[in-house]
Amino acid sequence: MPEGLPSGCMPEGVTDSGFKRAASPVPGSNPDMSDGWRALAQPLPSEPEQKRAKLTRGDKRKAQGVRKANADETVLDAVELFLRSVWLEGHPEAEASSVPKTFGWSETSKQGEAEFCRAAPIPAKLAGGAEADCEFDVFVHELTERGVGIATRETLDEVRTMISKGSRPWVFTAPFTLRGERVRVRSVRHEWGYTQSDTLSISEQSPLRIDAPCQYFGKCSGCHLQHVAYGDQLEFKRQVVERALVQANPLFAKLAVSSVSPSPLPFGYRTKITPHFDIRKDTPPDQVAIGFAMAGQRRVLDIEDCMIGTDAVRLGAKQARKDARDKMPSFKRGATLLVRETNVPKDDPQGDVSSIPAADLVKDYVLDFKGWVTDVVGELKFRYPASSFFQNNASILPAFTGYVRDELNQWSRRLAAEGGPGELRHLIDAYCGSGLFGIACHAGFDKVLGIEISNESISCANDNAKMNGIDNCDFLLGDASKIFDKVDTDPRHTAVIIDPPRKGSNPDFLDQLVAYGPRVIVYIACGVPAQARDINHMFSRGAISIDGAVATVETKPSSVYEVVSIQPFDLFPQTYHVENIVTLVRKE
Ligand SMILES: C[S@@+](CC[C@H](N)C(=O)[O-])C[C@H]1O[C@@H](n2cnc3c(N)ncnc32)[C@H](O)[C@@H]1O
């Protein structure tokens, strides 16, 4: 879900927009000023090894004894990647493991850190707005996985020289920029080792830069890549997947990531948006901004029309804005509006969709959180409450679900042709929501068993199977890791789809999955770093072989998998988000 477009079930208020906002220390000022500064001076204790697998990137850094304030992990990752690659460029014979730790933010000298931090510029607020102190010309060298530029005041050659002498440059973030650009930034706030900045102007632009079509681009936090042609956005996202895998485990560099499958609609694709507003005492009701979070700020940007919404959503958004304006004096606090595309019978928008073929339905919109939505995926219909989860780009869903179905069918045929245990006959759909993948992939399986933690979604999943005339699906309510208590099918004939939330799965589920040992696993993820972490967890258990290499473990798992394909999909063009599908096949 693009940030700035929060989910339909958000409480009222304005959400953050990809920048962490916790107060940060001001290096060089009073060290007692904040906990953030104290965190720099006190290494955190190590975590026990078995806990590490479920750690987030931030937790991992803490466990390594890295001192940092409330820095954005995606920025730290990109800085680390940039500094390491420059160092390795100057040491072509060196092993990746010999890169100095200082580039990985885990140096041990407090003195060194303090000196480094004192080199930081003054944020605009503290500089009293004096341009000379808070505005800088910087060079963009790298992009974070969220498309934010990583820049220094030094040119790349100067950075190379600094690094060859064992020092490192101070880094600025530069949103909405591209590699190789020279830009002017204004410092906003310091984090550990970098300054969060706003981009003021572009002095030297990349040949990849294009004019963003949307008038709000650069101010709105919803889109991050409109200044890049669509084909280049896809390549950027492919590299994001590649990078996430390598960051989880350098050995994963051996895995090939396919080109990102594009969205048929690069604009006008989004079937759900959630504009919001905030009531401030000094703002007259007719001037309250209704829209999405401003880039890098807590304020709301007034947005009359969002180009990534479908036609129905754009129409619905106009109505939702009007309704909110009419009622504005009655709001004491802010609120989040919901606008969702739905499909309805042509002559009776309120009528029952169950008996009408998907192709005969027409687009409409829903504004009521308590309303119901019908989505169409090829010939299938899915009905679910307007406030619950469903994939938000209908244009790509036939290809997205079709890819998973083809992977399963193709492997089923291949495994049958290879002899041995034979084809796939059972399918498990873990984290099944309202049944999208289980229902779309049911054909050819004796039985599909789904599991989902949301009561509402699970009852929709069972109703959706019925509405589509499918009788081999059974969707159960519960935590995904409980599915292994229910499964009695032969793992050699079973495939498992996993589609967890952005934070990924967990060691309990993954360990049970490996112990069960299904023939094929299809892991679908909207949180690519978490997916890479989970795959590394399976690898660390000895359950994945990369180019013949397996981790050394005390107890060998009963099943070992090969990663046979990695296929990203672009469900959210113009944003940094990417979905990724990894297929694993058990080696016999
Ligand atoms: C990314 S959505 C995928 C849903 C579905 N596969 C689809 O594409 O529509 C993740 C789903 O996992 C569910 N979920 C979250 N934690 C869970 C858990 N511990 N066990 C089972 N389901 C869970 C959420 O309710 C959500 O429906």
The ligand as an SDF file (V2000), in Angstrom:
LIG
                    3D

 27 29  0  0  0  0  0  0  0  0999 V2000
   -1.1170   -9.5440    2.0080 C   0  0  0  0  0  0  0  0  0  0  0  0
   -2.6720  -10.1070    2.5860 S   0  0  0  0  0  0  0  0  0  0  0  0
   -2.9780  -11.3890    1.4170 C   0  0  0  0  0  0  0  0  0  0  0  0
   -4.3860  -11.8490    1.3240 C   0  0  0  0  0  0  0  0  0  0  0  0
   -4.7320  -12.6930    0.1080 C   0  0  0  0  0  0  0  0  0  0  0  0
   -3.7430  -13.6920   -0.1700 N   0  0  0  0  0  0  0  0  0  0  0  0
   -4.9600  -11.8160   -1.1050 C   0  0  0  0  0  0  0  0  0  0  0  0
   -4.0780  -11.7110   -1.9630 O   0  0  0  0  0  0  0  0  0  0  0  0
   -6.0340  -11.1930   -1.1860 O   0  0  0  0  0  0  0  0  0  0  0  0
   -2.2150  -10.9140    4.0510 C   0  0  0  0  0  0  0  0  0  0  0  0
   -3.3580  -11.5620    4.7850 C   0  0  0  0  0  0  0  0  0  0  0  0
   -2.8120  -12.2540    5.9040 O   0  0  0  0  0  0  0  0  0  0  0  0
   -3.7340  -12.1740    6.9750 C   0  0  0  0  0  0  0  0  0  0  0  0
   -2.9570  -12.4810    8.1910 N   0  0  0  0  0  0  0  0  0  0  0  0
   -2.1680  -11.6630    8.9120 C   0  0  0  0  0  0  0  0  0  0  0  0
   -1.5580  -12.3300    9.9040 N   0  0  0  0  0  0  0  0  0  0  0  0
   -1.9740  -13.6240    9.8130 C   0  0  0  0  0  0  0  0  0  0  0  0
   -1.6850  -14.7990   10.5500 C   0  0  0  0  0  0  0  0  0  0  0  0
   -0.8710  -14.7710   11.5920 N   0  0  0  0  0  0  0  0  0  0  0  0
   -2.2680  -15.9410   10.1700 N   0  0  0  0  0  0  0  0  0  0  0  0
   -3.1250  -15.9820    9.1150 C   0  0  0  0  0  0  0  0  0  0  0  0
   -3.4440  -14.8890    8.3810 N   0  0  0  0  0  0  0  0  0  0  0  0
   -2.8700  -13.7270    8.7190 C   0  0  0  0  0  0  0  0  0  0  0  0
   -4.2950  -10.7850    6.8690 C   0  0  0  0  0  0  0  0  0  0  0  0
   -5.5430  -10.6980    7.5140 O   0  0  0  0  0  0  0  0  0  0  0  0
   -4.3890  -10.6160    5.3450 C   0  0  0  0  0  0  0  0  0  0  0  0
   -5.6540  -11.0140    4.8770 O   0  0  0  0  0  0  0  0  0  0  0  0
  1  2  1  0
  2  3  1  0
  2 10  1  0
  3  4  1  0
  4  5  1  0
  5  6  1  0
  5  7  1  0
  7  8  2  0
  7  9  1  0
 10 11  1  0
 11 12  1  0
 11 26  1  0
 12 13  1  0
 13 14  1  0
 13 24  1  0
 14 15  1  0
 14 23  1  0
 15 16  2  0
 16 17  1  0
 17 18  1  0
 17 23  2  0
 18 19  1  0
 18 20  2  0
 20 21  1  0
 21 22  2  0
 22 23  1  0
 24 25  1  0
 24 26  1  0
 26 27  1  0
M  CHG  2   2   1   9  -1
M  END
$$$$
